[in-house]
Amino acid sequence: MANSVVLILGVGPRIGASVAAKFTSNGYKIAVASRKGSNTKTSEGYLSLKADFAKPDSIPALFDTVKAEFQTFPSVVIYNAAALTGPPNKDSPFSISAESVASDLNVNTISPYVAAQQAVKGWEMLPNEIKKTFIYTGNIMNVTIVPMSLMMDLGMGKSASAFWIGLADMMYSTQGCRFFYADERHEDGKFKGMALDGAAHGEFYAQLANHKGNVPWHATFVKNKGYVQFK
């Protein structure tokens, strides 16, 4: 993995940081992008990029910068950013303004779509033997409605993204390119919510990047167990 690069879009203290640390231990070079990016190297040696995921047209430049820095395109792209807007009236999801819905959809669906476009373009330049992987940090809301108005924008975005990720995996998997909608669950299959485990994501994402275990695009997983199929 000495010449392999992972680009992590959206880096927080739990999932993003844990995933970066795991891929570093596996020999990857790391680029991370977030609103707090410095456009310099971090103390860990990561390339830190400043990003605004509400602006999809800013995404291609991130890939250009990674290519210029590492002289290769990222073989693994992880989209970990998310956005939601709380409704002014907690009992009405329709109290959220259309402008807020559009902005949050940019973060949750349009920017990751553009990132996937850029990933596929870059993968065409990589050797065939290199595994190519796009991972989107999802949740249960593509298959289950969480009855809270607060989840309106987030659920819309996750559901929409799950569709194109599944379609992309069907179209590209025979070419050595995998697309995953990763969804951590409790052991009983219930929604993890804010109880997400960063280290578990790091372990599972590293497994997905190796294309091991015949994991489907809807990659539901449980800490210390890896992929678990839920109905």
Protein Blocks (a to p, Z undefined) as FASTA:
>chain_A
ZZgccddehiafklmmmmmmmmmmnopacddddfkbghiacfkopacddddfklmklmmm
mmmmmmmmnopacfbdcdfbdcddddfblkbmklpcfklmmmmmmmmmmmmmmmmmmmmm
mmmmpcfklccdddddddfklmbccdbfklmmmmmmmmmmmmmmmmmmmmmmmnopacdd
dddddfkopafkjmbcfklmmmmmmmmmnogoiiafblcddehklpaddZZ
